Amino acid sequence: MLDKLLELPIHFNIMSTPYITKIELPDQSGRECEIIISGNWPNPSWRHTETIIDFNDIERTVSIKYLGKSKGGIAMQMLKSFSDTIKIKFPSSGEWRLLINGRSNIREYNVFIK
């Protein structure tokens, strides 16, 4: 049994979202806008790998998943801060609900696109 446990990988390299601490929407004057996301990865071995943006025209929502994964191995157990800019183009003007998935919650913002 112990032999089987020793064969398991130390890290399964699963993608996940970071802890989101701050969202900035500096300019909402057009259909294209930038969103600045700041937060923390669980430890220094985590890196951003992919951003998934889903638009729902019927519910007028935009869901953003900012994903990363650990490179594995041994890492100091301390948070690693980050800040990144995401550019999105809204399909139409008007009011939209922005949903940003974080590790511990979903942040929700109402934005009005001109």
N, C-alpha and C positions, 0 to 999 in steps of 0.2 A: 504494500500500500504506500509506504513512504517513497519507494522508487517512482511510483506514478505521480505523486505530488511534486517531486523534484523535476519531473519532465515538463511541468506547466510553465509557460512563459511568465516572466516577472511582471510584465505589463501587457495588456491586451490591445493597446493602441486604439481605443475607442474615441470617436469624435464627440465633442461636447461643447457647450457654450461657456463663456467666461462669466465671472461675476461682473455685472454692469453697474457702474457707480454714477455715471453722468452721461446725459444725452444733450447735445447742443444742435439747434436748428438755426444757424446764423442767418440764412436768407431763404425766404419762402416766396420770393417775388415772381417766380416762373415755374413752369412744369418740371424743369430740371432743378434739383436742389441737392445740397450736400448735408449729410448728417454726420456729426462728429460723435463717435462712441468712445467712451473711456471706461476702464475697468481693470480687473485683475484676473490673471490666470492662476490656477491653484499652486503652481510652482514654476521655477525658471525653465523647466524642460518643455513647457507648452508653447506652441506656435499657432498662429492663425493659418488656416488652410483653405477656407472656403466661406463665401458669403452667399446665402440663398435668399432671394427676394421674390416673394409671391404676391401678386396683385389679385384681389377679388373685386371685380367691377360691380357686382350686384350689391355686396355689403359695403363697398367702398373702403376696403381695408388693405393695408400693405403690411405683410408680415416679413420681418427681417430676422434671419438666423445667422449670427456671426459665429462660425464654427472653428474649432482648432483641435489639435490632438498633441499628445505628449510624444516626444521622440524616444521615450522609454529610458530604461536604465535608472541609475540612482540620481536623485536630485535633492537639493536642500529643501526643506519644508518651509517655504516662505512664499508669499504672494509675489507675482511678477506683474507690475503695472503696464498698461498699454494705452495708447490713444490712436484712433484710426479714423479716416474720413471715408464715408461711403457715398457715392454719387448715385442718385436714382432719378428716373424720369417717370413722372406720374402720367398715366394714360389720358387723363383729362383734368380740367380745372375743377374747383369746387372743394367741398370739405371731405377730408379723408381721415381715417383713423389709422394711426401708425402703431404697430405692435412689434416690440423688440424683445426677443427671447433672451433671457439671461439664465444663469445657472440656478438662481434661487427664486426668480419671479419673471413675469412678463410686464414690461413697462409699456404703458399705453399713452398716446398723445393724440390730440385732435389738431390737425393742421388744415389751413385753408390755402389752397393753391390757386393763384390768379391765372 
